[in-house]
Amino acid sequence: MSQKPGVVYIFLLLLLLAGCDFMQKQALMQDRYPSYPVDIQQAVKEGQLMKGMDQEQVFLALGSTVCKTTGFYGDKPVEIWSYEKHQEQVAETYAGTYDCLKADFRVYFENGRVIGWEDQ
């Protein structure tokens, strides 16, 4: 019995993307992490957020987001990174509107810096 080639290609692409995230995270931890302030290093190590973190630091603390959108936090226009805390994350390339809606944790950025977050 043969599998459909499309399924195999999608699986391989997802593996490649997951590997890229891992390699990117490893490189950032080696090159950038040591230069962060001690409180940011501790937050990254513990997988926690702090107001003022940049997007690179959030990626290191929380990993890849399932969805990136824009919206409002209060009355401020922001970039929103959505995460799912209880399910495997989907590669950003394949994340769609549904992934944004079912996400149960959101991080809000203004000018590339965390200004807040919320659980759904």
N, C-alpha and C positions, 0 to 999 in steps of 0.2 A: 504494500500500500504506500503510495507516495503522498507527501505533504504538498500543499500549495506553495509555490516558490515565494509568493508575497508574504506569507506568514513567517517563513524562515528569514527573509530579508528584514522584516520589521523587528523580529527578535534580535537579530545580529546588530541592527542599528541601535536598539535600546541598550544592548550590552556595551556597545562602543560609547554611547553617550554617558552611561553610568561610569565607565572607565575614565572618560574625560573629566567628569566631575571629581572623581577620586584623585586623579593626577593633578588637577588644578588645585584642589584643596591641599594636597601634600606639598606642592610647590609654594603656595601661599604660607603654609605653616612654617616652612623652612626659611623663606625669604622675608616675609613681612611680619609675622607674629612676634618675633623678638623685639621689633621696634615699637610695638603697641604699649601704651601705659599699662602698668601692673593691673589696674582694676579692669581694663578691657581684656587683658590676657586671661584673667580669672573668669570673667563672664564667658568668654569663648570656650575655655576649657570645660566649664560647667554646662554649656549649651543654653546660656541665659542671655537675655537682652538688656541693654542699657540705653537710655535716651542719649542721643548724640553719636551712637555707633554709626559707622559708614556701611555701605552695602557689602563691601568685601568682608567686614567683620561679622555681619549678620550671616552671610553665606558660610563662613567658617563655624559659627556657633550653631546654626540651624540646618545647614545643608541647602540643597536645591529646593526652590519653590515650585509648587505645582502650577502656579499662575501668577503673572505680573499684569496689573491693570493700572488705570488711573481713576481717580475719584476724588472724594472730599473727606476730610477728617475735620469735623466741625465745619467751619467755613473756609478751610484752607484746601486748595488743590494739592493733591499728593499722589505719589506712586504707591501702589499697594502690592505687597508680596503676600500671597496666600499659601498656607500650608495645611496639610492633613496630618494630624497628630496620631491617628489610629490606623492608618492604612499605608501601604507602600506608596511612595511618591511616584508620580508619572513624569517622564522626561518632559521638560518644558516645551520642546518642539511639538509634542503630541497633546499637550494640555489644551483643553477647549473651554468654552463658556461653562459647561457643566462642572468641570474641575474647579473653576472659580467659585461657583455657587455652593458646592458641597464642602469646600474647605472650611475647617473649623477654627482656624487661627490666622489672624492677619497682622501684618506689620506695616506701619505707615511711615513713609519717608517724605521729607520736605528738603529740597536741595541736596538729595543724596544722604541725608542723616535721619536716623530714627527719631520720630517725635511721639510715637505711641504704638500700642498694639492692643489686640483684644481677642479673647476666646469667644467662640460662638456657642 
